[in-house]
């Protein structure tokens, strides 16, 4: 009987030991839980920043849709005017207010008054003859309220052995090149021309118009509506 009691006690000890071992094994095999909380790397956008971005986008859209309105006036260039109602002078740019007596000069242009909102002293080309190809252009009629402008480069009589005067000048030649690009219908702003007093527009009245030192103060600019 005593031996039986000892055997039962031994079996109980073994069972307890086995149960303890199973508990430890279950605890060690349980998945570990992380205490780290994942956070977003992007900072939240405030309502003020959103409003500012929307305003910038709207401003850029408006600027890209802007349309230029109104006439465009090109950069002004010298308008070669050396005489009034004189159809005989060489190397001249002459304005005719009565009738065009320039004969076969290089270019004849009839200017009629035109109205362009916001731009003063505008004239429209209503007639033009260009004789650069054959050396002779026909005279044109002076329009009502306007004028005719004609130009010729003159002769270099020194080089021709026919005299001591050279009527050619860079100012006149340059103006011929520019005027050769004009066409009927073009609108030109002309400033510095006295159509009432017929005063020649120059800062150097004592210098011959065909000399390089001569300065003409009248200007022209193309007007695009």
C-alpha positions in Angstrom: 0.0 0.0 0.0 2.8 2.3 0.8 4.5 1.5 -2.5 1.3 2.3 -4.4 1.0 5.7 -2.8 4.6 6.5 -3.8 4.0 5.5 -7.4 0.9 7.7 -7.7 2.8 10.6 -6.3 5.6 10.1 -8.8 3.0 10.0 -11.7 1.5 13.3 -10.5 4.9 15.0 -10.5 5.6 13.9 -14.0 2.2 15.1 -15.3 2.7 18.6 -13.7 6.1 18.8 -15.3 4.7 17.9 -18.7 1.9 20.5 -18.5 4.4 23.2 -17.5 6.5 22.3 -20.5 3.5 22.6 -22.9 2.6 26.0 -21.6 6.1 27.4 -22.2 6.1 26.0 -25.7 2.8 27.6 -26.6 3.9 31.0 -25.2 7.2 30.9 -27.2 5.4 30.0 -30.5 2.8 32.8 -30.2 3.4 35.6 -32.8 4.9 38.7 -31.3 2.9 41.9 -31.6 4.6 45.1 -32.7 4.3 48.2 -30.6 5.3 50.4 -33.6 2.5 52.5 -35.2 3.0 53.3 -38.8 2.6 57.0 -39.7 2.3 58.8 -43.0 5.4 60.6 -44.3 3.3 63.3 -46.0 2.4 66.3 -44.0 -1.3 67.3 -44.1 -2.1 70.3 -46.4 -3.8 73.2 -44.7 -6.8 74.9 -46.1 -4.8 78.1 -46.6 -2.2 76.3 -48.7 -5.0 74.8 -50.8 -6.5 78.2 -51.4 -3.2 79.7 -52.3 -2.5 76.9 -54.9 -6.0 77.4 -56.4 -5.4 81.2 -56.7 -2.0 80.6 -58.4 -3.5 78.1 -60.9 -6.4 80.5 -61.6 -4.0 83.4 -62.2 -1.8 81.3 -64.6 -4.9 80.3 -66.5 -6.1 83.8 -66.9 -2.7 85.1 -68.0 -2.5 82.4 -70.7 -5.9 83.4 -72.0 -5.1 87.2 -72.2 -5.7 88.6 -75.7 -4.0 91.8 -76.8 -6.7 94.3 -77.8 -6.4 97.5 -79.7 -4.1 98.7 -82.4 -0.4 97.9 -82.5 2.0 100.7 -83.5 5.4 99.6 -84.8 8.7 101.2 -83.8 9.0 104.6 -85.4 11.4 105.2 -88.3 12.6 108.4 -90.0 10.1 109.7 -92.7 12.3 111.3 -95.3 10.8 114.8 -96.0 13.0 117.5 -97.4 10.7 119.6 -99.6 7.1 120.7 -100.1 5.4 120.9 -103.5 8.8 120.7 -105.2 9.1 118.2 -108.1 12.6 119.1 -109.2 15.0 118.5 -106.3 17.2 115.4 -106.5 17.8 113.0 -103.5 14.6 114.4 -102.0 11.5 113.2 -100.2 8.8 115.7 -101.2 5.2 116.2 -99.9 2.6 117.5 -102.3 -0.5 119.1 -101.0 -1.8 120.5 -104.3 -0.8 118.3 -107.1 2.0 115.7 -107.6 4.5 117.3 -110.0 7.4 114.9 -109.2 7.1 113.1 -112.5 9.0 109.9 -112.8 10.4 109.6 -109.3 11.1 106.2 -107.7 8.0 105.9 -105.6 4.7 108.0 -105.3 2.3 107.4 -102.4 -1.1 109.0 -101.7 -2.0 109.3 -98.1 -5.6 109.9 -97.0 -6.6 110.7 -93.4 -7.7 107.6 -91.4 -9.1 107.0 -88.0 -7.7 104.5 -85.6 -8.9 104.6 -82.0 -6.2 105.6 -79.6 -3.7 106.5 -82.3 -3.1 110.1 -83.6 -2.0 111.3 -87.1 -2.9 108.1 -88.9 -3.0 108.0 -92.8 -4.1 105.2 -95.1 -2.3 104.5 -98.3 -4.9 104.8 -101.0 -2.6 104.8 -104.1 1.0 103.8 -104.7 3.2 103.6 -107.8 6.6 102.0 -107.6 9.1 102.6 -110.3 12.1 100.8 -108.8 12.0 98.1 -111.5 12.1 100.5 -114.5 13.3 103.7 -112.9 10.1 105.6 -113.4 6.9 105.8 -111.3 3.7 107.7 -112.3 2.4 110.6 -110.4 -0.8 110.1 -108.3 -3.7 112.3 -107.3 -3.6 114.1 -104.0 -6.5 112.8 -101.9 -8.9 115.1 -100.1 -7.5 116.1 -96.7 -4.3 114.2 -97.4 -1.2 114.5 -99.4 1.2 112.7 -101.8 4.7 111.8 -100.9 7.3 111.0 -103.5 11.0 110.1 -103.3 14.0 109.8 -105.6 17.6 108.9 -104.8 19.2 111.5 -107.0 22.4 111.3 -109.0 26.0 111.2 -108.0 27.3 113.6 -110.6 30.8 113.4 -109.3 31.1 109.7 -110.1 29.4 110.3 -113.4 31.9 113.0 -114.3 29.1 115.4 -114.9 29.5 117.8 -112.0 30.7 118.4 -108.4 27.6 117.3 -106.5 26.5 113.9 -105.1 22.8 114.0 -104.4 22.7 110.4 -103.0 22.5 109.8 -99.2 22.1 106.9 -96.8 19.0 108.6 -95.4 17.2 108.7 -98.7 18.3 105.3 -99.9 17.2 103.7 -96.6 13.8 105.4 -96.9 13.4 104.1 -100.5 14.0 100.5 -99.3 11.4 100.9 -96.5 8.8 102.5 -98.7 9.1 99.8 -101.3 7.5 97.4 -98.8 4.4 99.5 -98.3 1.1 98.6 -100.0 -2.3 100.1 -100.7 -4.4 99.7 -97.5 -1.5 100.1 -95.1 -2.2 102.5 -92.2 0.8 104.7 -91.3 1.2 107.0 -88.3 3.1 110.1 -89.5 4.4 112.5 -86.9 6.4 115.8 -87.2 5.0 116.9 -90.6 3.6 120.4 -90.8 0.9 120.2 -93.5 -0.4 123.7 -92.8 2.8 125.8 -92.4 4.7 123.5 -94.8 7.8 123.8 -92.6 10.5 121.3 -93.5 11.1 118.9 -90.5 14.8 119.2 -89.7 17.2 120.0 -86.9 19.8 121.1 -89.4 18.3 123.7 -91.8 21.7 125.0 -92.7 22.9 121.7 -94.0 22.1 120.4 -97.5 19.5 117.6 -97.4 21.8 115.3 -99.4 24.7 115.6 -97.0 25.1 112.8 -94.5 25.0 115.3 -91.6 21.4 116.4 -92.5 18.8 115.4 -89.9 15.1 114.8 -90.7 12.9 114.8 -87.6 9.6 113.4 -89.2 8.8 109.8 -88.4 6.5 107.0 -89.6 5.2 103.8 -88.0 3.0 101.0 -89.3 -0.3 100.7 -87.5 -1.9 97.3 -87.2 -5.5 97.0 -85.9 
